[in-house]
């Protein structure tokens, strides 16, 4: 049970706030080092955190910005569904429609931390599991029509009771995965990092006392709210609107118009997505928690991207959207590629606000996670292998600087692509090219957009299955203040038999053969300002660096040598 705690002195509160952050950092390292999946230990597609006894997120360590918020929600839902939690219990959940859920591949685990008979707080972790069953290898897909096709559902079930694993439930999880050892290893790694949090939090309770520790949690939350409101007070108030389109749903439907109205004032930020398209047949829908996470990402960038996040920071933010839209899909809507709608929600708010705050927010980015999955047998060992990764692309320019080349999408945050050496050794493919993709005129401006990337995989196995979800395949990143739009993302498969290459944005289970080339291309970000006003010296540097062509320099930037 929770109780009201007295406030510690300011010095002690500061020490404990840093201690909470240290706990999250240690949890993060623990999970990274013990996970079985490259998508966790290389890509860092996970988040960890600590909440108070009510489920309010006190601190967080996350690789993906898209997990800003779900940890607190999943803890509160776990408390509601299991009010009888005891020491040593661990709850697992991947329900996409409630409790901070996203899609079935993102599994969260929650552990209560008791000091004596008192519930002091809870530890939580949420990460991408490479294989949780479903109709397609890798579980996420581009053509599902309902959640039942997307994998095993864990509706807030106790996988550990009193420190003992539920072997029957573990057997069910293994039986529903194509990679049972990997999924069990990842689950145990997630649970192990919760034990780290419990151990460290109990050490603080023994040293400072539970009342001081819980009081410091409350102060950390209040401090987050205060700093957010101070940051909002520095912004010019106003009402801003934006519209855009989600390309398609993977089943041939689309595009889908979406819109937002953003109100900013000293008291808070209100984002209203009313009027956006209803939920769609394919898996690009996100649920309400995905929408909230997407908005929290840009809100954090607008207020202070450096200060650690907690639930107090987001108290001034409200997100409005009717149920049943592409941003607030309801069961049993397909959500395997939910990240496309979540990223679009972020980008919509970004698009509305960027012209008003050019020193804080850049022009449009390549936006999409550009999620890629290749299922195959390793040509050397014959063992099944499953490559799952995001792709990096170009970010937009700001009012003061050029855009960044080859960064992951805004929702992916501090994640990475799989290194070339790991991809070749672990999956038995040949990476023939990995470099910048220069599209003439794309992202041109006084400050130009960052370039996307071109990554090429040569298939060395007899056969493989390709699944991709590349958003912004039809609608390029937007420019600001006269800057040109960027370029679109796409995938191109060049068959080894010499037949015509095929280009697309989404596909599920495309059959590949030995020698086929998969070309993954991400977009250039949007530009800022008139290209003709770009300093000649910078155009010359771009030419020397191969970032623009001579024709682009002459015809777009007016360069005369």
C-alpha positions as CSV (number, residue, x, y, z in Angstrom):
1,X,0.0,0.0,0.0
2,X,1.1,3.6,-0.6
3,X,1.2,6.3,2.0
4,X,1.8,10.1,2.3
5,X,5.5,10.7,3.0
6,X,7.2,13.8,4.4
7,X,9.5,15.8,2.2
8,X,13.2,15.3,2.6
9,X,15.5,18.3,2.7
10,X,16.6,19.8,-0.7
11,X,20.1,18.4,-0.6
12,X,18.9,14.8,0.2
13,X,16.2,15.1,-2.4
14,X,18.8,16.0,-5.0
15,X,21.1,13.1,-4.0
16,X,18.2,10.6,-4.2
17,X,17.0,12.0,-7.5
18,X,20.4,11.2,-9.0
19,X,20.3,7.8,-7.2
20,X,17.0,7.0,-9.0
21,X,18.6,7.9,-12.3
22,X,21.6,5.7,-11.5
23,X,19.2,2.8,-10.9
24,X,17.6,3.3,-14.3
25,X,21.1,3.5,-15.9
26,X,22.1,0.2,-14.2
27,X,18.9,-1.5,-15.3
28,X,19.6,-0.3,-18.8
29,X,23.1,-1.8,-18.9
30,X,21.9,-5.0,-17.3
31,X,19.2,-5.6,-19.9
32,X,21.5,-4.7,-22.8
33,X,24.2,-7.0,-21.7
34,X,22.0,-10.0,-20.9
35,X,19.5,-9.9,-23.8
36,X,19.6,-12.6,-26.5
37,X,18.4,-10.4,-29.4
38,X,20.5,-8.0,-31.5
39,X,17.4,-5.7,-31.7
40,X,17.9,-5.2,-27.9
41,X,21.7,-5.4,-27.3
42,X,22.7,-3.7,-30.6
43,X,19.7,-1.6,-31.6
44,X,18.7,-0.8,-28.0
45,X,15.0,-1.1,-28.7
46,X,13.9,-1.0,-25.1
47,X,13.3,1.2,-22.0
48,X,13.5,0.7,-18.3
49,X,12.3,2.8,-15.3
50,X,11.2,3.2,-11.8
51,X,7.8,4.4,-10.5
52,X,6.5,5.3,-7.1
53,X,3.9,3.2,-5.4
54,X,1.1,4.7,-7.4
55,X,2.7,4.0,-10.8
56,X,4.0,7.5,-11.5
57,X,7.2,7.2,-13.5
58,X,10.0,8.7,-11.4
59,X,12.9,8.0,-13.8
60,X,13.6,6.3,-17.0
61,X,16.4,5.0,-19.1
62,X,15.3,4.4,-22.7
63,X,16.8,3.7,-26.1
64,X,13.6,4.5,-28.0
65,X,11.9,7.8,-27.5
66,X,8.7,6.1,-28.5
67,X,8.6,4.5,-25.1
68,X,8.3,7.9,-23.3
69,X,5.3,7.2,-21.2
70,X,4.2,3.6,-21.5
71,X,6.1,2.4,-18.5
72,X,4.0,4.4,-16.1
73,X,0.8,3.3,-17.8
74,X,1.8,-0.4,-17.7
75,X,2.6,-0.2,-14.0
76,X,-0.7,1.5,-13.2
77,X,-2.6,-1.1,-15.2
78,X,-0.7,-3.9,-13.5
79,X,-1.6,-2.4,-10.1
80,X,-5.3,-2.2,-11.1
81,X,-5.4,-5.7,-12.4
82,X,-3.3,-7.3,-9.7
83,X,-3.9,-5.4,-6.4
84,X,-2.6,-8.4,-4.5
85,X,1.0,-8.2,-5.9
86,X,3.5,-9.7,-3.5
87,X,7.3,-9.5,-3.2
88,X,9.0,-11.5,-5.9
89,X,6.0,-11.3,-8.3
90,X,6.6,-10.2,-11.9
91,X,3.7,-9.3,-14.3
92,X,4.2,-9.5,-18.1
93,X,2.0,-7.6,-20.6
94,X,1.9,-6.8,-24.3
95,X,-1.8,-5.7,-24.7
96,X,-1.7,-3.1,-27.4
97,X,-4.9,-1.3,-26.4
98,X,-4.4,-0.6,-22.7
99,X,-1.8,-0.1,-20.1
100,X,0.8,1.6,-22.3
101,X,0.7,-1.1,-25.0
102,X,2.0,-0.6,-28.4
103,X,2.2,-3.8,-30.4
104,X,2.6,-7.5,-29.4
105,X,6.3,-7.5,-30.0
106,X,6.9,-4.9,-27.3
107,X,6.6,-6.9,-24.0
108,X,6.6,-5.1,-20.6
109,X,7.5,-6.6,-17.3
110,X,6.7,-5.1,-13.9
111,X,8.0,-6.0,-10.4
112,X,6.8,-4.5,-7.1
113,X,9.5,-3.5,-4.6
114,X,8.5,-3.9,-0.9
115,X,10.5,-2.8,2.1
116,X,9.0,-4.8,4.9
117,X,5.3,-4.7,4.3
118,X,5.3,-1.4,2.5
119,X,5.2,-1.0,-1.3
120,X,7.9,1.5,-2.0
121,X,7.8,1.5,-5.8
122,X,7.8,-0.6,-8.9
123,X,10.4,-1.4,-11.5
124,X,9.4,-1.8,-15.1
125,X,11.1,-2.7,-18.4
126,X,9.7,-2.8,-21.9
127,X,11.5,-4.1,-25.0
128,X,11.1,-5.5,-28.5
129,X,11.0,-9.3,-28.5
130,X,12.2,-10.6,-31.9
131,X,9.7,-13.4,-32.1
132,X,6.4,-13.7,-30.2
133,X,4.6,-15.9,-32.7
134,X,1.9,-14.9,-35.1
135,X,1.4,-15.6,-38.8
136,X,4.8,-14.1,-39.9
137,X,8.4,-14.7,-38.8
138,X,9.4,-11.8,-36.5
139,X,5.7,-11.3,-35.4
140,X,5.4,-7.7,-36.7
141,X,4.1,-7.6,-40.3
142,X,2.9,-5.3,-43.0
143,X,-0.4,-7.0,-44.0
144,X,-2.2,-8.2,-40.9
145,X,-5.9,-7.4,-40.5
146,X,-6.4,-8.1,-36.8
147,X,-4.3,-8.5,-33.7
148,X,-4.9,-12.2,-33.5
149,X,-2.6,-12.7,-36.5
150,X,0.3,-10.8,-34.9
151,X,1.4,-13.0,-32.1
152,X,0.9,-14.3,-28.6
153,X,-1.0,-11.9,-26.2
154,X,0.0,-11.6,-22.6
155,X,-2.8,-9.9,-20.8
156,X,-1.0,-8.8,-17.6
157,X,-0.1,-12.3,-16.4
158,X,2.3,-13.3,-13.6
159,X,5.3,-15.0,-15.1
160,X,7.0,-15.1,-11.7
161,X,5.3,-15.6,-8.4
162,X,7.1,-15.1,-5.2
163,X,10.4,-15.4,-7.0
164,X,9.5,-18.7,-8.7
165,X,8.9,-18.9,-12.5
166,X,5.6,-20.1,-13.7
167,X,6.9,-23.0,-15.8
168,X,3.6,-23.7,-17.4
169,X,3.2,-20.2,-18.7
170,X,6.9,-20.2,-19.8
171,X,6.2,-23.3,-21.8
172,X,3.2,-21.6,-23.5
173,X,5.4,-18.6,-24.4
174,X,8.1,-20.9,-25.8
175,X,5.6,-23.0,-27.8
176,X,4.3,-19.8,-29.5
177,X,7.7,-18.6,-30.7
178,X,9.7,-19.7,-33.7
179,X,12.8,-18.8,-31.6
180,X,11.9,-20.2,-28.2
181,X,15.4,-20.0,-26.7
182,X,15.7,-16.4,-27.7
183,X,12.3,-15.3,-26.4
184,X,12.9,-17.0,-23.1
185,X,16.4,-15.5,-22.9
186,X,15.0,-12.0,-23.5
187,X,12.2,-12.5,-21.0
188,X,14.7,-13.6,-18.3
189,X,17.0,-10.6,-19.2
190,X,14.1,-8.2,-18.7
191,X,13.2,-9.8,-15.4
192,X,16.8,-9.8,-14.2
193,X,17.1,-6.0,-14.7
194,X,14.1,-5.6,-12.4
195,X,16.0,-7.4,-9.7
196,X,18.8,-4.9,-10.1
197,X,16.3,-2.1,-9.5
198,X,14.8,-3.8,-6.5
199,X,18.2,-4.4,-4.9
200,X,19.3,-0.8,-5.4
201,X,16.1,0.7,-4.2
202,X,16.1,-1.3,-1.1
203,X,19.7,-0.2,-0.4
204,X,18.4,3.4,-0.5
205,X,15.5,2.6,1.9
206,X,17.9,1.0,4.4
207,X,20.2,4.0,4.2
208,X,17.7,6.9,4.2
209,X,14.5,5.3,5.4
210,X,11.4,4.6,3.3
211,X,9.6,7.9,4.1
212,X,12.6,10.0,2.9
213,X,12.9,7.8,-0.3
214,X,9.3,8.0,-1.2
215,X,9.2,11.7,-0.4
216,X,12.1,12.2,-2.8
217,X,10.1,10.4,-5.5
218,X,7.3,12.9,-5.1
219,X,9.7,15.8,-5.2
220,X,11.3,14.5,-8.4
221,X,7.9,14.4,-10.0
222,X,7.0,17.9,-8.8
223,X,10.4,19.2,-10.0
224,X,9.8,17.8,-13.5
225,X,6.5,19.6,-13.7
226,X,8.0,22.8,-12.5
227,X,10.8,22.7,-15.0
228,X,8.4,21.9,-17.8
229,X,6.2,24.9,-16.9
230,X,9.2,27.2,-16.8
231,X,10.2,26.1,-20.2
232,X,6.7,26.6,-21.6
233,X,6.7,30.1,-20.1
234,X,9.6,31.0,-22.5
235,X,7.6,30.0,-25.6
236,X,5.5,32.3,-27.7
237,X,1.9,31.3,-27.1
238,X,-0.4,30.5,-30.1
239,X,-2.6,28.1,-31.9
240,X,-0.9,26.0,-34.7
241,X,-2.3,23.5,-37.1
242,X,-1.0,20.9,-39.6
243,X,-2.2,18.3,-42.0
244,X,-0.5,15.4,-43.7
245,X,-1.1,11.9,-45.0
246,X,-0.2,8.3,-44.0
247,X,0.8,6.6,-47.3
248,X,-1.1,3.3,-47.0
249,X,-1.9,0.5,-44.7
250,X,0.1,-2.3,-46.4
251,X,-3.1,-3.7,-47.9
252,X,-3.5,-1.2,-50.8
253,X,-5.7,1.3,-49.0
254,X,-4.8,4.9,-48.6
255,X,-3.5,7.5,-48.3
256,X,-5.2,8.5,-45.0
257,X,-5.4,12.2,-44.1
258,X,-4.5,13.2,-40.6
259,X,-4.5,16.5,-38.8
260,X,-3.7,18.3,-35.5
261,X,-4.5,21.5,-33.8
262,X,-1.9,22.6,-31.1
263,X,-2.5,25.2,-28.5
264,X,0.5,26.5,-26.6
265,X,0.4,28.9,-23.6
266,X,2.2,29.3,-20.3
267,X,-0.1,26.8,-18.6
268,X,0.4,23.9,-21.0
269,X,0.2,22.3,-24.4
270,X,-3.0,20.8,-25.9
271,X,-2.8,18.6,-29.0
272,X,-6.2,17.8,-30.7
273,X,-6.1,15.2,-33.4
274,X,-9.9,15.3,-34.1
275,X,-10.7,14.9,-37.7
276,X,-8.0,12.4,-38.4
277,X,-8.9,9.3,-40.5
278,X,-10.7,6.4,-38.8
279,X,-8.7,3.2,-38.0
280,X,-7.7,1.3,-41.1
281,X,-7.7,-2.4,-42.1
282,X,-4.0,-2.8,-42.2
283,X,-1.5,-2.8,-39.3
284,X,-0.3,0.9,-39.3
285,X,-2.8,1.9,-36.6
286,X,-1.6,2.8,-33.2
287,X,-3.5,2.8,-30.0
288,X,-4.0,5.8,-27.7
289,X,-0.9,5.0,-25.7
290,X,1.1,5.1,-28.9
291,X,-0.4,8.5,-29.8
292,X,0.4,9.9,-26.3
293,X,4.0,8.6,-26.6
294,X,4.4,10.2,-30.0
295,X,3.2,13.5,-28.7
296,X,5.3,13.3,-25.6
297,X,8.4,13.0,-27.8
298,X,8.0,16.3,-29.5
299,X,6.7,18.0,-26.3
300,X,9.9,17.0,-24.6
301,X,12.0,18.3,-27.5
302,X,10.1,21.6,-27.3
303,X,10.5,22.1,-23.6
304,X,13.9,20.6,-22.7
305,X,15.4,17.5,-24.5
306,X,18.3,17.2,-22.0
307,X,16.5,17.1,-18.6
308,X,15.5,13.5,-17.6
309,X,11.9,12.7,-18.2
310,X,9.4,11.6,-15.6
311,X,5.6,11.7,-15.4
312,X,5.6,15.0,-13.7
313,X,7.2,16.6,-16.8
314,X,4.1,15.7,-18.8
315,X,1.5,17.0,-16.5
316,X,1.1,20.2,-18.5
317,X,0.4,18.2,-21.7
318,X,-3.0,17.0,-22.8
319,X,-3.7,14.9,-25.9
320,X,-7.2,14.8,-27.4
321,X,-8.5,12.4,-30.0
322,X,-11.8,10.5,-30.5
323,X,-11.6,6.7,-30.1
324,X,-11.4,4.6,-33.2
325,X,-9.1,6.7,-35.4
326,X,-5.8,5.6,-36.9
327,X,-4.2,7.1,-33.8
328,X,-6.6,5.6,-31.3
329,X,-7.4,2.2,-32.8
330,X,-9.6,-0.2,-30.8
331,X,-9.4,-4.0,-30.4
332,X,-9.0,-6.1,-32.5
333,X,-7.5,-3.6,-35.0
334,X,-4.2,-4.6,-36.6
335,X,-1.3,-2.7,-34.9
336,X,1.9,-4.6,-35.9
337,X,3.4,-1.6,-37.6
338,X,1.9,0.9,-35.1
339,X,5.1,2.9,-35.1
340,X,4.1,4.4,-38.5
341,X,1.1,6.2,-36.9
342,X,3.0,7.0,-33.7
343,X,5.8,8.7,-35.8
344,X,3.2,10.5,-37.9
345,X,1.6,11.9,-34.7
346,X,5.0,13.2,-33.6
347,X,5.7,14.7,-37.0
348,X,2.3,16.3,-37.3
349,X,2.8,18.3,-34.0
350,X,6.4,19.0,-35.2
351,X,5.1,20.3,-38.5
352,X,2.6,22.6,-36.8
353,X,5.2,24.0,-34.4
354,X,8.4,24.1,-36.4
355,X,7.7,27.4,-38.2
356,X,7.0,29.1,-34.9
357,X,10.1,27.8,-33.1
358,X,12.8,27.4,-35.7
359,X,15.6,27.4,-33.1
360,X,14.0,24.5,-31.3
361,X,12.5,22.2,-34.0
362,X,13.9,21.3,-37.5
363,X,12.0,20.8,-40.7
364,X,10.6,17.4,-41.6
365,X,12.6,14.3,-41.3
366,X,12.4,11.0,-43.2
367,X,10.0,10.1,-40.3
368,X,9.6,6.4,-40.6
369,X,11.1,3.7,-38.5
370,X,11.7,2.0,-41.9
371,X,11.4,-1.4,-40.1
372,X,13.0,-4.2,-41.9
373,X,12.8,-8.0,-41.4
374,X,14.6,-10.7,-43.3
375,X,13.8,-14.3,-42.4
376,X,16.2,-16.9,-43.7
377,X,18.4,-19.9,-43.0
378,X,22.0,-19.0,-42.4
379,X,23.9,-20.2,-45.5
380,X,26.8,-21.6,-43.4
381,X,25.0,-23.3,-40.5
382,X,21.5,-24.0,-41.9
383,X,20.1,-22.5,-38.6
384,X,17.1,-20.2,-38.8
385,X,17.9,-16.5,-38.6
386,X,15.8,-13.4,-38.4
387,X,17.2,-10.0,-39.0
388,X,15.0,-7.2,-37.5
389,X,16.1,-3.6,-37.5
390,X,15.2,0.0,-38.2
391,X,16.9,2.1,-40.9
392,X,18.4,5.5,-40.4
393,X,17.7,8.5,-42.6
394,X,17.9,12.3,-43.1
395,X,16.7,14.9,-40.6
396,X,15.5,18.4,-41.5
397,X,17.4,21.6,-41.3
398,X,16.8,24.2,-38.6
399,X,16.9,28.0,-38.7
400,X,20.5,27.8,-37.6
401,X,22.0,24.6,-39.0
402,X,21.9,22.0,-41.7
403,X,20.1,18.7,-41.0
404,X,21.8,15.6,-39.8
405,X,22.7,12.7,-42.1
406,X,21.7,9.1,-41.3
407,X,20.1,9.3,-37.9
408,X,17.3,7.0,-36.7
409,X,13.8,8.3,-36.6
410,X,12.6,10.6,-33.9
411,X,10.6,7.8,-32.2
412,X,13.6,5.5,-32.2
413,X,15.6,8.0,-30.2
414,X,19.0,6.6,-29.0
415,X,18.8,3.4,-31.0
416,X,21.1,2.1,-33.7
417,X,21.1,0.0,-36.9
418,X,22.7,-3.4,-36.8
419,X,26.4,-3.0,-37.6
420,X,27.5,-4.4,-41.0
421,X,29.8,-7.0,-39.3
422,X,27.1,-8.3,-37.1
423,X,24.6,-8.5,-40.0
424,X,27.0,-10.5,-42.1
425,X,28.2,-12.8,-39.3
426,X,24.9,-13.4,-37.5
427,X,22.5,-13.6,-40.5
428,X,24.7,-14.7,-43.4
429,X,24.0,-11.9,-45.8
430,X,26.4,-9.7,-47.7
431,X,26.2,-6.0,-47.2
432,X,27.4,-4.6,-50.5
433,X,26.8,-0.9,-49.8
434,X,26.1,1.3,-46.9
435,X,26.4,5.0,-47.5
436,X,24.7,8.4,-48.1
437,X,22.0,8.6,-50.8
438,X,22.2,11.9,-52.7
439,X,19.0,13.0,-54.4
440,X,19.4,16.2,-56.5
441,X,17.3,19.1,-55.1
442,X,15.9,17.2,-52.2
443,X,16.0,19.2,-48.9
444,X,17.7,22.2,-50.5
445,X,17.6,25.4,-48.5
446,X,19.7,28.1,-46.9
447,X,20.3,25.3,-44.5
448,X,19.9,22.0,-46.3
449,X,18.3,18.8,-45.0
450,X,20.5,15.8,-44.0
451,X,20.9,13.0,-46.5
452,X,19.3,9.6,-46.1
453,X,21.1,6.3,-46.5
454,X,21.4,3.5,-49.0
455,X,21.9,0.0,-47.5
456,X,22.1,-3.0,-49.8
457,X,21.8,-6.7,-48.8
458,X,22.8,-9.5,-51.1
459,X,21.0,-12.7,-50.3
460,X,23.3,-15.7,-49.9
461,X,20.8,-18.3,-48.7
462,X,18.7,-20.4,-51.1
463,X,15.6,-18.4,-50.1
464,X,14.5,-15.7,-47.7
465,X,11.4,-13.7,-46.8
466,X,11.4,-9.9,-46.8
467,X,8.9,-7.8,-44.8
468,X,9.3,-4.0,-44.7
469,X,7.2,-1.0,-43.6
470,X,8.7,2.2,-45.0
471,X,6.4,5.2,-44.4
472,X,6.8,8.5,-46.2
473,X,6.9,6.5,-49.4
474,X,4.5,8.9,-51.1
475,X,4.8,12.1,-49.1
476,X,8.3,13.6,-48.7
477,X,9.6,15.4,-45.6
478,X,8.4,19.0,-45.5
479,X,10.5,22.1,-45.7
480,X,10.2,25.4,-43.7
481,X,10.4,29.0,-44.7
482,X,11.0,28.3,-48.4
483,X,13.2,25.3,-48.0
484,X,12.5,22.4,-50.4
485,X,10.9,19.2,-49.4
486,X,13.1,16.2,-48.9
487,X,12.9,12.8,-50.7
488,X,10.8,9.7,-50.0
489,X,11.8,6.4,-48.5
490,X,11.6,3.2,-50.6
491,X,12.8,-0.4,-50.9
492,X,13.9,-1.8,-54.2
493,X,14.5,-5.5,-54.9
494,X,16.8,-6.3,-57.8
495,X,16.3,-10.0,-58.8
496,X,19.4,-12.0,-59.6
497,X,17.8,-13.4,-62.7
498,X,17.9,-10.0,-64.4
499,X,14.1,-9.4,-64.3
500,X,12.7,-5.9,-63.7
501,X,13.5,-4.4,-60.3
502,X,10.5,-3.9,-58.0
503,X,10.1,-0.7,-55.9
504,X,7.7,-0.3,-53.0
505,X,7.2,1.1,-49.5
506,X,5.6,-1.9,-47.7
507,X,5.6,-5.6,-48.4
508,X,5.0,-8.8,-46.4
509,X,6.8,-12.1,-46.9
510,X,8.3,-11.2,-50.3
511,X,10.1,-14.3,-51.5
512,X,13.8,-13.8,-52.2
513,X,16.3,-16.1,-53.9
514,X,20.0,-16.5,-53.7
515,X,21.7,-13.6,-55.4
516,X,18.8,-11.2,-55.1
517,X,19.7,-7.6,-53.9
518,X,17.6,-5.7,-51.4
519,X,18.2,-2.0,-51.6
520,X,16.9,0.0,-48.6
521,X,16.8,3.7,-49.2
522,X,15.8,6.4,-46.8
523,X,14.9,10.0,-47.5
524,X,16.6,13.4,-47.3
525,X,15.2,15.7,-44.7
526,X,13.5,19.0,-45.5
527,X,15.4,22.2,-46.0
528,X,15.1,25.6,-44.3
529,X,15.0,28.9,-46.2
530,X,15.7,29.9,-49.8
531,X,18.4,27.7,-51.4
532,X,19.7,30.7,-53.4
533,X,20.7,32.4,-50.1
534,X,23.0,29.5,-49.0
535,X,26.6,30.9,-48.7
536,X,28.8,30.0,-51.7
537,X,31.5,28.6,-49.3
538,X,29.0,26.1,-47.9
539,X,27.9,25.0,-51.4
540,X,31.6,24.5,-52.3
541,X,32.1,22.4,-49.2
542,X,29.0,20.3,-50.0
543,X,30.4,19.7,-53.5
544,X,33.8,18.6,-52.1
545,X,32.1,16.3,-49.7
546,X,29.8,14.7,-52.3
547,X,26.6,15.9,-50.6
548,X,25.4,17.7,-53.7
549,X,26.0,17.2,-57.4
550,X,27.5,19.9,-59.7
551,X,24.1,20.1,-61.5
552,X,22.3,20.6,-58.2
553,X,24.8,23.2,-57.1
554,X,24.3,25.2,-60.3
555,X,20.6,24.9,-60.9
556,X,19.3,24.8,-57.3
557,X,21.9,26.9,-55.4
558,X,23.0,29.2,-58.2
559,X,26.6,28.2,-57.7
560,X,28.8,29.5,-60.5
561,X,32.1,28.0,-59.5
